């Protein structure tokens, strides 16, 4: 889940770079696409970290 989130985050940064370095070639939908991929990427990263943290807590508490 974290890796997929990272891929979406990388995609948002790539779109930003494209818009920065080739502004005439960037279509108008890049703005919403940047926000969608950024938000989705950050959400998946956070969800994956929380999921893993919850698993570790349950293993730790169960072992004691």
Secondary structure, DSSP 8 states (H G I E B T S, - for coil): -HHHHHHHHHHHHHHHHHHHH-TTT--TTHHHHHHHHHHHHHHHHHHHHHHHHHHHHHHHHHH-
